[in-house]
Every structure is written in C-alpha cells, then in structure tokens.
C-alpha cells in the first residue's frame, strides 16, 4: 500500500519536472497513455485502501496509513496549484499541458474525497485543506457572509458582537491566511448556516438570547465572545436594585446555559474549555458571591427601608397573557419609556395581580411578553374598544356638565339667586 502511494507521488513529480518550462498550450506527447497510467495508479490506491475497510484488528495502523495518504495527497494538490503551469493560463481541453494539469488535480481531489468518505473516522480534520479548494471556498463564504450581514443589520445586534462572530470568517476569506484546517472550515460553514436560520426565524425570545444559545451549541469558545457575554450578563445584573433581583437574573442565565445542548465534537478553539463551561463557571461563582453577600446583609441591623411593608398590589381582571400584551403595547407605543425590559416585566409581576393569580411569575410574564397568541390579541382589542367607549361617554358628560354649570352661573348673576 505504501508503494502504491509512492508510485503515484513519483508519477506526479515526474510530470511536473518534465513540463516545468512548457507553456500552458503545449501539446503533451502520449497524453492518452499518461491519462491511463494516472487512472490506473489512482485505482490501485483506492483498491488498497478498501482492503483495510473491515480490518478491525489494527485501527491505529489504519489511522496512520489514512492520515499519511491524506497529508501526501494534499501536498501534491498544493504543489500543482502553486506551480506556474496550472489550468488558469488557458484552455483545459484537448491534450495540452493545462488539460493534463486539470486531470492530475481532479484525480488527486477525487482520492482525497474517497478517503474522507470511506475513512471519515480516521480522517484528520486538523490537516490543512488544499489551496485550490480553499480558493473556491473563499468565494462561496464571501457571498454567504454578504447575504447574512444584511439580515444581521435588521436584527439590530450590537456591532461589537457582530465583529466577534464574523472575525474567524473574515480571516478565512482574507488572502493573508494560507493554512485553513478541515475542522475550521466545517465549523465556519455550520456557523453561517445556523446563524442565518436563527436570525430569520422569530422564536419569541430576544434575538441576543437566540444568538447566545447558538454560540453555546456550536461551542464558539473565543475568549472575546466569552468576555462579551459575561460583561453583558454582569451589566444586566448590576442594573437591578436588590440582591434578590440580581440573583434572579444570574440564575436565569445559568438555567439557559446549562439546559442548552452542545453539538458533539464541535469547537472553535480545541485547546480551550467550552463556552458553556466558561460561562457556567463564572455564573456559579458570581451567584455564590452574591448569596454570601446577602447572608452578610441579613446579619446586619435592619434599616428603616428594610422594615417597610410590602407595597400594595394592583388587582386586575386581566389574564397573564393579556397583561403581558398590554405591557408590550405600552412599551412599543412609547407610553412606557423604561429601557430595561427585564426590570419592567419584573416590576409588573411584583405589583400586579391577574384575574386568577395573586402572584404572577416573572418568567411566565416574560414568556407571554414575547410569545403572543391570536386569541390574546383579540381579547385585548376588545378591552381597548370598551375603554374607548367609556372615554366617549366621559367626553359627553364633561360637555353637559360644563354647559349646565354655565347656565346656573348666568341665572345667579342675572336674578341674584342660585338654582338648587
């Protein structure tokens, strides 16, 4: 088997050396014979490799042989692509040198595809992809990235987050990077595919949460992305006015992080802990710190503020979905101007009661805030219509009352007595 690969390697090197100084249109003598010899040598390699498909007694030996073939073929493809005698200089038809170079390149790439297909278990994803394949992928990735950027702009994501996510993509597209591994390319293509799906589908959740879940799933464990999410969560927690609400925010994100699945064997940086592990560790430590801080606070003498009674709740005839939709309407119409949506939802859950629930769950209200059902919209519209009818009655009452009062005043001024 080793001899067959060496035979093919020598054959390719010999052809390159023989026609090194020839122009792309040079006619190759015995072109058909060379084509037959190449096909025969390629077929010999595939036959030898197939004989190892069911050899389960020497897996380590198979892995070494497969990866040796993979590395050698990639080297030969790059050698062809890097020479000045490739198919880019003219037509690849007939029996010209360009046609021979294209034939060599196609056969080598077919061998590489064969190895990847039949020996995927042993295929080394940390090997660099051939330069010719990289050039094609750059064009494809560039088009895909441009299309997704237009979707990202409508999603109103933070520019810093966008730059972090697209940084590894832009590095591959850049011609300054010549060594890209199969693992990195597979990761980037999956990232773009899933990101486009996430930004195009309305899940009812904030888009930043959907992106966070995707980055956990793909294990985008960039240190910059880890820092970004930690800082974003920390800022949200610090905006809260009590230790209890800070813990609620942190526990909410810990729940999302731990319950989110991760794609097996998928990672951006193999030498680093997963994004899920890093975020979970930080959240756990932060929660532990705040809980200890809360315990210390309880040991201190109570202040006047701490002794104040719980605020009176507003009783309503709304259901939880109706209340959530009304809050959203007030927010979108600009009646409520609070910027922190999480704090706003928490306020209503603590200070308002629904028709059948004296204690509204913040999480339940938050879910209904983003997931609006058609029946809820119709019922709220009916409530608003009823309020409009009442406002019209109040208007006529005001006009009547004002007219009547003016009449009484005129009688008093003219005749000197009041109307009772």
NORZI-V452952 format. One record per helix or strand. SS is the DSSP state (H for helix, E for strand). FROM is the first residue (numbers start at 1). TO is the last residue. Records with the same first field share a line. If there is no record, write none. Layout:
BEGIN
SS=FROM-TO  FROM-TO
END
This chain:
BEGIN
H=2-18  31-50  59-82  87-89  97-118  131-155  159-173  182-200  207-218  223-238  243-259  275-299  304-307  320-332  341-351  362-370  374-415
E=27-27  96-96  128-128  181-181  314-315  352-353
END
